[in-house]
Amino acid sequence: MHHHQVQREHALPGGGVASSTPSFQSILAVTDLTARGNRAVERAALLAAEHGALLKLVYAPADLAPLAHAEAATALAGLARAMASRFDVLVKQVAGRGGGLAQIVDEARYVDLVVLSHERDRSPAAFFTGQPVERLLRQLRCPVLVTRLDTRLRYSRILVAVDFTPASRELVSLAHGLDPDAALELFHALNTMHESKLRYAEVSEHAIKTYRHDSMRQARERLFSLTDSSSARRNRVLSAIGRGDPARQATVQQQHARAELLVVGKRRAHPLADFLFGSVAQRVLCWATGDVLVVPADRRADTPSLVISRKLQDVR
């Protein structure tokens, strides 16, 4: 596995915030009421305070099974009061129906962000059906923040893994919108498979070096294009280029950059394909040491009818 890092710092023209910067008006926090689960709630409450968002709390067992907890409603109500008092935010407790995964998917239709802790299920069933967060990601069309770190302060550095598809601009914009004051770094991993094919075809070393140089130059230009088009409050954005598996290199770079949050996109795929090969997002969740924000490629865009439905749902 190769990791050749090239880092650049880019000045952003203007430094103003564009009107297209995403806003978070409603956040759903999922907790199993353990200390780890409640740390995810604290992160969600901190973000809700920063964005002036409504915070919704829902109870779900760690495996997202449709089971009711006899004391869950009482404990969740106490947690809601504590978050409202500590972070000065509006908190709504979602009535428990014991729906597990199905209930979370239903509630997520009306929010801009779902937050939950990273809890690994080591049961035989999880091997075939996927980890709880993986099953959730297959069905949601809003960003999902998976927390690992203790919640003390806001994110100071955010790493965004980009692949130069049109969705990459959305990832950069979302990272800016999540915390405009955090230092931002964009990362791209060059695919080394093409170089391996050239070697297999016995292409000259000079031609391979030329190909590698051109790939690096194109990646730099595309990274600059992404930073040039972004609308951050800050004036500079870092960028870095690695070589090798995108998921592995992104998690290595997260540690190198000491970024508390790694932002990745997820394309919709058949569950069998995810099971056999594992998406980049899935592998990042396995290897990351910090928090991970997973953004679906077909992320839902609000429509007027959806906004109205959300507001009606929020006041129930």
Buried (B, 14 or more C-beta within 10 A) or exposed (E): EEBBBBEBEBEBEEEEEEEEBBEBBBBBBBBBBEEBBBBBBBBBBBBBBBBEBBBBBBBBBBBBEEEEBEEBBEBBEEBBEBBBEEBEBBBBBBEBEBBBBEBBBBBBBBBBBBBBBBBEBEEEEBEEBBBBBBBBBBEBBBBBBBBBBEBEEBBEBBBBBBBBEEBBBBBBBBBBBBBBEBBBBBBBBBBBEEBEEBEEEEBEEEEBEEBBEEBBEEBBEBBBBBBEEBBBBBEEBBBBBBBBBBBBBBBBBBBBBEBBBBBBBBBEBEEEEBBEEBBBBBBBBEBBBBBBBBBBBEBBEEEEEEEEEBEEBBEE
